[in-house]
Amino acid sequence: MTISSFHTHTRLCKHASGNPVDYVRQAAADGCSALGFSDHCPYPDGTWSASRMTVADVPEYFEMVRAAKAEAAKAAAPFPVFGGFECEWYPAYQSWYRDYLLAELGAEFLVYGAHWVSDNGDFWYIAEVDDKRLFRRYIDLSVEGIRTGLYAYIAHPDLFLAGFRHMDAEVTAGCIDIIDAAVGMDMPLEINGLGLQRAKIRGDNGLRSPYPVREFWELAAGRGARIICNADAHRPEDVVKSARDAWAFAAEIGVKPEDTAKALAFS
């Protein structure tokens, strides 16, 4: 079985390993139908610089993606490769995403990956937050980001459930807000294979992965969301394996995803 994945990182983000060619070679060996690189985008003011490439790294990133495209084209079973970025959403960067990343650089797609929530000038990693005051702020920001139309799909939309572990009425309502915004934009939601590698935590129904979370995906399927599976690979050995893990999770809970490349109209 071949499989596509459009959530792939590189060493440039400072918390992954390998170059795009390394991922392509592994993907070719593992059976890949299409691969998208979506390393974390840089910011003009250096925001989140500890876990992002810099603006100065962008030419190297695009050169590496070009080399990966060439490598994939000469594989025994050739497959297409695409280059984009994973981005946060903050209104101050709207022009950066639209005019620089998409228009000037020619990124082939942007991914919405909401990792942070701001509070009094500080940013907090949402997977480590359990403050309901910040929860609503994060949900509202996520819905706003979805509705911009800048992004091809939403990465790990249930990431926040790593911190908010109990599906009470408020948390369930937040899940529904994100799902319904995505349905309204016809935007796919991603079951994320990397989350399945994380240490288990205790939720309402016992031990579970911090994400993906069964309850979220059952809600998503029931509300008509488009669902895809990606690896979120930070190591070449995970480039296809983690996407397959995401598909296995979907099958286990009775959810039927779309092939990512087809869902994004890259196939």
C-alpha positions in Angstrom: 0.0 0.0 0.0 1.4 3.4 -1.0 0.5 6.5 1.1 0.9 10.2 0.9 1.9 12.6 3.7 2.1 16.3 3.7 3.5 17.0 7.1 7.3 16.6 7.0 10.0 18.6 8.9 13.7 19.0 8.4 16.8 19.7 10.5 16.3 23.5 9.8 13.5 23.7 12.5 16.1 22.8 15.2 14.0 20.0 16.6 14.0 17.5 13.7 16.8 15.6 11.9 17.6 14.9 8.3 17.4 16.7 5.0 14.5 16.4 2.5 16.5 13.9 0.4 16.8 11.6 3.4 13.1 11.7 3.8 12.5 11.0 0.1 14.8 8.0 0.1 13.0 6.5 3.1 9.6 7.3 1.6 10.6 5.6 -1.6 11.6 2.5 0.3 8.4 2.5 2.4 6.0 3.0 -0.5 5.0 6.7 -0.9 2.6 8.2 -3.4 3.2 11.9 -2.7 5.2 13.8 -0.1 4.9 17.4 1.1 7.5 19.2 3.1 6.0 21.6 5.6 8.8 22.8 7.9 7.9 25.5 10.4 8.0 28.9 8.7 10.4 31.6 9.8 9.1 35.0 11.1 10.5 38.4 10.2 11.0 39.4 13.8 12.5 36.1 15.0 9.4 35.0 16.9 9.7 31.3 18.1 13.3 31.3 16.7 14.3 28.4 19.0 12.1 26.0 17.0 12.0 27.6 13.5 14.2 28.2 10.6 15.4 31.7 10.1 14.6 33.9 7.1 18.2 33.4 6.1 17.6 29.7 5.9 14.8 29.9 3.4 17.0 29.7 0.2 18.6 26.6 1.6 15.2 25.1 2.4 13.9 25.6 -1.1 17.1 24.3 -2.6 16.8 21.1 -0.4 13.2 20.7 -1.5 14.2 21.0 -5.2 16.9 18.3 -4.6 14.2 16.1 -3.0 11.9 16.5 -6.0 14.7 15.4 -8.3 15.5 12.4 -6.0 11.8 11.3 -5.9 11.6 11.6 -9.7 14.3 9.0 -10.2 13.0 6.5 -7.6 12.0 3.0 -8.8 8.4 4.1 -8.3 8.6 7.9 -8.8 6.3 10.2 -6.8 5.7 14.0 -6.6 7.2 16.2 -3.9 5.9 19.5 -2.8 7.3 22.3 -0.6 5.4 24.4 1.9 5.4 25.7 5.5 3.6 25.0 8.7 2.5 28.3 10.2 0.8 29.7 13.3 -2.0 32.2 12.9 -1.6 35.7 14.3 -3.2 38.6 12.5 0.0 40.6 12.6 1.6 38.1 10.2 -1.2 37.8 7.7 0.8 39.7 5.0 3.9 37.7 5.8 2.0 34.5 5.0 0.1 35.7 2.0 2.5 38.1 0.3 5.9 36.6 1.3 5.5 32.9 1.8 2.8 32.3 -0.8 3.2 35.1 -3.4 6.9 35.9 -3.3 8.5 32.6 -2.3 5.9 30.5 -4.1 5.3 28.0 -1.3 3.0 25.3 -2.7 0.9 25.1 0.4 0.6 26.4 4.0 -0.4 24.2 6.9 -2.2 25.7 9.9 -0.5 24.3 13.0 -1.7 26.2 16.1 0.9 25.5 18.9 0.8 28.7 21.0 -1.5 30.9 22.9 -0.5 34.4 24.1 -1.0 35.9 27.5 0.3 39.3 28.6 3.0 39.3 26.0 4.1 35.7 26.6 3.5 32.6 24.5 2.4 29.3 26.1 2.6 25.9 24.4 -1.0 24.8 24.2 -0.3 21.1 24.9 1.0 22.1 28.3 -1.8 24.5 29.2 -4.8 23.7 31.4 -6.1 27.2 32.1 -9.6 27.6 30.9 -9.1 31.3 30.5 -6.5 30.6 27.9 -8.5 27.7 26.4 -11.2 30.0 25.0 -8.6 32.4 23.6 -6.9 29.5 21.8 -10.2 28.2 20.4 -11.2 31.6 19.1 -7.8 32.2 17.6 -7.9 28.8 15.9 -11.3 29.5 14.4 -10.1 32.8 13.1 -7.1 31.2 11.5 -9.2 28.5 9.8 -11.5 31.2 8.3 -8.6 33.1 6.7 -8.5 30.7 3.8 -4.7 30.8 3.9 -4.2 27.2 4.8 -4.5 23.9 3.0 -5.4 21.8 6.1 -5.2 21.9 9.9 -2.5 20.0 11.6 -3.2 18.2 14.9 -6.4 20.2 15.5 -6.8 18.3 18.8 -3.3 19.2 20.2 -4.9 21.3 22.9 -6.5 18.1 24.4 -3.0 17.1 25.7 -3.6 19.7 28.4 -7.4 19.8 28.6 -7.8 16.1 29.4 -11.5 16.0 30.4 -14.2 16.3 27.8 -16.5 18.5 29.8 -19.1 20.8 28.2 -16.7 23.7 27.6 -14.0 21.5 26.1 -16.5 19.7 23.9 -17.9 23.0 22.7 -14.4 24.1 21.8 -13.8 21.0 19.8 -17.1 21.6 17.9 -16.2 25.2 17.2 -12.9 24.1 15.5 -14.6 21.2 13.6 -17.5 23.4 12.4 -15.2 26.1 11.2 -13.2 23.6 9.2 -16.4 22.1 7.7 -17.5 25.6 6.8 -14.3 26.2 4.9 -14.2 22.7 3.4 -10.8 22.3 5.0 -9.4 18.9 6.0 -8.5 18.1 9.6 -5.3 16.0 10.2 -5.0 12.9 12.3 -1.4 13.3 13.4 0.9 10.2 13.6 3.5 11.9 15.7 1.1 12.2 18.7 0.7 8.5 18.8 4.4 8.2 19.7 4.0 10.4 22.7 3.8 9.1 26.3 0.2 8.1 27.2 -1.8 10.4 29.5 -5.0 9.7 31.5 -8.2 11.0 30.0 -11.9 10.4 30.8 -11.7 6.8 29.5 -8.3 5.8 30.8 -4.9 6.0 29.2 -4.8 7.7 25.8 -2.4 9.5 23.5 -2.1 13.2 24.2 -3.3 13.5 20.6 -5.0 12.3 18.4 -8.0 11.8 20.8 -10.8 9.5 19.9 -13.6 11.7 21.2 -12.5 14.6 19.0 -12.4 12.5 15.9 -15.7 10.8 16.6 -17.2 14.3 16.8 -15.4 15.4 13.6 -16.7 12.4 11.7 -20.2 12.8 13.0 -20.2 16.5 11.9 -19.1 15.8 8.4 -15.5 16.9 8.6 -13.0 16.0 5.9 -10.3 13.9 7.6 -6.7 13.2 6.4 -3.8 11.3 7.9 -0.2 12.6 8.0 3.1 11.6 9.7 4.3 14.9 11.1 7.7 13.3 10.6 10.7 14.7 12.5 13.0 11.8 11.5 13.3 10.2 8.1 12.4 6.8 9.5 8.9 8.1 10.4 8.1 9.7 7.1 5.6 7.0 6.0 5.5 4.9 9.2 3.8 7.6 11.3 1.3 8.3 8.5 0.4 4.6 8.5 0.0 4.7 12.3 -2.5 7.6 11.9 -4.4 5.5 9.3 -4.5 2.6 11.8 -5.8 4.9 14.5 -8.6 6.0 12.2 -9.5 2.4 11.3 -9.6 1.5 15.0 -12.2 4.1 15.8 -14.2 3.6 12.6 -13.2 6.8 10.9 -12.6 6.8 7.1 -10.0 9.4 6.0 -9.2 10.7 2.5 -5.9 10.3 0.9 -4.0 13.5 1.7 -2.7 14.3 -1.7 -6.1 13.8 -3.3 -7.8 15.9 -0.5 -5.4 18.8 -1.2 -5.8 18.4 -5.0 -2.2 17.4 -5.4 -3.1 14.2 -7.1 
